[in-house]
Amino acid sequence: MGRYGRAVIFRRYSTDDRDAAMRALEIVDMEKCADREIGDFSGGEQQRILVARALVSEPRLLLLDEPTAGIDVSQQTEFYELLRRLNKDMAIVMVSHDISAVSTYVEKIACLNRSTARRS
């Protein structure tokens, strides 16, 4: 994740790696918190930091599984707005149970309903 795949074993991250990390934090509006531990952040802030971590590798596709679980409503709105901005440069596939919120921000939705029916 992030730039780890590009790092040479037992070496520190390069200046380019650090610059890429700061650019990614700027994209998610978290650059001011670069020196803090991730455990110090709220759920919404942590999600934005995790998205920044993914952005450092310059993906063309972002896969998200329930990214707004545990995030309060105001942070969810900010997070969905972030995804809308990112979607201009990359494809985003997201799994969510919150159809009403998601439908406001996405172009296409695929709904799956899996149920087991009992037969007597």
N, C-alpha and C positions, 0 to 999 in steps of 0.2 A: 504494500500500500504506500501511497505517497511516492517518495523518491528512494525508498529502501532498495528496490530492485536495481537501481543505478549505482548504489554505493558500493565501494570496494570493501571487502570484509576487513574488519578491525581498523578502518579509517574513519575519520570524521567526515561529516557532510561538507561538500565544497561550498564556496561562496555562491556559485550558481544555484545549488540546492537551496541554500538559505534565502536567496533572492526569490526563487520560485515559490517557496513557502510563504514569504511575505506578500507576494502578489496574490496568491490564493486567499490569504487571510483578508486582504483588501477587498477582493471580489465578494466575500461573504460578510464584509463590514465587521471584522473581528481583529484587525491589525493592532488596535490599541491594547489588546490583551495578549500579545504574543509571548510575554514573559511569565504568564500565569499557568498554573497546573490545570489540566482539563477538569479535574474533580471539583474545582472551585466555581464552575459555571452552572447555570440553570440547564434544564433539559433542552430548551430551544437553542441556547448558545452552544451547547455540546454538539447538537445536530449540525449547526452551521460550521463548526470547527471540523467535524468529520467530513462534511462536504468539501471543505477546503483541502483536507488531506487527500481526498480523491482527485480534486482538480489539479493538484501539483503534478500528477502524471499525464496531464493534458488528454483526458479521455474524449472519445467521440460519443460514448454511450455511458450514461449514469444509471445504475440499477439501484433502486431504493425499496426496502421492505419495511412498511409501516413507519416511515420516518417521523411522523408527527405524534406517535404514541407517547403519552406522558408529557406532552407539551401543552401549555395553556393556550386558550383561543387566540389571544393577541399575538403570541409568538408563532402560532400556526399560520396566521395571515402573513406575517413577515416571511416565514419560511416558504410558503407557496409563491409569494412575490419573487423571492430569490430564485426559485425553480423556474418561474416564468422567464426571468432574465437569462438564466443559464440555457434554457431551451432554445434560445436564438442561435446558440453556437454548438449545441450537442443534442442528441436524442436522450430522452429520459423515460425510463420505464419504472413505474412505481406500483407497488401493491399497497392497497389501502381498503379499509372497511368504511371509510368516511366518504361515501359517494356524493353527498350533497356538497361538501366543501371542495372535493377534488373536481367535480364537474364544472365548477366556476372557473377553474384555472387550466383545464386541459383541452386539447383539440379532439382527442379520440379516447374512448373508454371501451374496455372489454370487460364485461361482467361475467363472472363465473358463479354458479350456484350449485354446490354439491350437497346433496342430501341423500340420506339412506331411508328408503321406505321399507317398512316391515310388511311382510306378507304373511297372512294367516293361513 
